Amino acid sequence: MIRALVVAAIMLVAASLEASAQDRIIFGEAGTSCRTWTQARQTKSRKAGLSAQWVAGYLSGSNVEADHPDVLVGTDFDGLMAWIDNYCRANPLDLVGTAALKLFDELKSRAQRR
């Protein structure tokens, strides 16, 4: 029964992220809830570090692979993590992957206005 629940949860996460990432599947910490992100960051747990590094890698990879100005110019790691912290506090039911996608979209919008 637990195995079936885990499989169902993975499929739900994949479907959710797939739709928001233009039919792309995202693995890793993307499936972590914003509520879990916020709790981990408050307690400075190992999971907080893993999730933060996943977000940094996702943003860096998206920046390299996309056809747009460099979205990370003028940003720093702490500022990016603060943006995710704020987003996740306001949207605890969203996934970290969704927060990262929204942050990337925000950074891309800013870069295009420069």
NORCOR-V396684 format. One record per residue. RES is the residue in three letters. SS is DSSP state (alpha for helix, beta for strand, coil for the rest). BURIAL is I if it has 24 or more other ideal C-beta (glycine too) atoms within 12 Angstrom, else O. Layout:
BEGIN
res=RES ss=SS burial=BURIAL
res=RES ss=SS burial=BURIAL
END
This chain:
BEGIN
res=MET ss=coil burial=O
res=ILE ss=alpha burial=O
res=ARG ss=alpha burial=O
res=ALA ss=alpha burial=O
res=LEU ss=alpha burial=O
res=VAL ss=alpha burial=O
res=VAL ss=alpha burial=O
res=ALA ss=alpha burial=O
res=ALA ss=alpha burial=O
res=ILE ss=alpha burial=O
res=MET ss=alpha burial=O
res=LEU ss=alpha burial=O
res=VAL ss=alpha burial=I
res=ALA ss=alpha burial=I
res=ALA ss=alpha burial=O
res=SER ss=alpha burial=I
res=LEU ss=alpha burial=I
res=GLU ss=alpha burial=O
res=ALA ss=alpha burial=O
res=SER ss=alpha burial=I
res=ALA ss=coil burial=I
res=GLN ss=coil burial=O
res=ASP ss=coil burial=O
res=ARG ss=coil burial=O
res=ILE ss=coil burial=O
res=ILE ss=coil burial=I
res=PHE ss=coil burial=O
res=GLY ss=coil burial=I
res=GLU ss=alpha burial=I
res=ALA ss=alpha burial=I
res=GLY ss=alpha burial=I
res=THR ss=coil burial=I
res=SER ss=beta burial=I
res=CYS ss=alpha burial=I
res=ARG ss=alpha burial=O
res=THR ss=alpha burial=I
res=TRP ss=alpha burial=I
res=THR ss=alpha burial=I
res=GLN ss=alpha burial=O
res=ALA ss=alpha burial=I
res=ARG ss=alpha burial=I
res=GLN ss=alpha burial=O
res=THR ss=alpha burial=O
res=LYS ss=coil burial=O
res=SER ss=coil burial=O
res=ARG ss=alpha burial=O
res=LYS ss=alpha burial=O
res=ALA ss=alpha burial=I
res=GLY ss=alpha burial=O
res=LEU ss=alpha burial=O
res=SER ss=alpha burial=I
res=ALA ss=alpha burial=I
res=GLN ss=alpha burial=O
res=TRP ss=alpha burial=I
res=VAL ss=alpha burial=I
res=ALA ss=alpha burial=I
res=GLY ss=alpha burial=O
res=TYR ss=alpha burial=I
res=LEU ss=alpha burial=I
res=SER ss=alpha burial=O
res=GLY ss=alpha burial=O
res=SER ss=alpha burial=I
res=ASN ss=alpha burial=I
res=VAL ss=alpha burial=O
res=GLU ss=alpha burial=O
res=ALA ss=coil burial=O
res=ASP ss=coil burial=O
res=HIS ss=coil burial=O
res=PRO ss=coil burial=O
res=ASP ss=coil burial=O
res=VAL ss=coil burial=I
res=LEU ss=coil burial=I
res=VAL ss=coil burial=O
res=GLY ss=coil burial=O
res=THR ss=coil burial=I
res=ASP ss=coil burial=O
res=PHE ss=alpha burial=O
res=ASP ss=alpha burial=O
res=GLY ss=alpha burial=O
res=LEU ss=alpha burial=I
res=MET ss=alpha burial=I
res=ALA ss=alpha burial=O
res=TRP ss=alpha burial=I
res=ILE ss=alpha burial=I
res=ASP ss=alpha burial=I
res=ASN ss=alpha burial=O
res=TYR ss=alpha burial=I
res=CYS ss=alpha burial=I
res=ARG ss=alpha burial=O
res=ALA ss=alpha burial=O
res=ASN ss=coil burial=O
res=PRO ss=coil burial=O
res=LEU ss=coil burial=O
res=ASP ss=coil burial=I
res=LEU ss=beta burial=I
res=VAL ss=alpha burial=I
res=GLY ss=alpha burial=I
res=THR ss=alpha burial=I
res=ALA ss=alpha burial=I
res=ALA ss=alpha burial=I
res=LEU ss=alpha burial=I
res=LYS ss=alpha burial=I
res=LEU ss=alpha burial=I
res=PHE ss=alpha burial=I
res=ASP ss=alpha burial=I
res=GLU ss=alpha burial=O
res=LEU ss=alpha burial=I
res=LYS ss=alpha burial=I
res=SER ss=alpha burial=O
res=ARG ss=alpha burial=O
res=ALA ss=alpha burial=O
res=GLN ss=alpha burial=O
res=ARG ss=alpha burial=O
res=ARG ss=coil burial=O
END
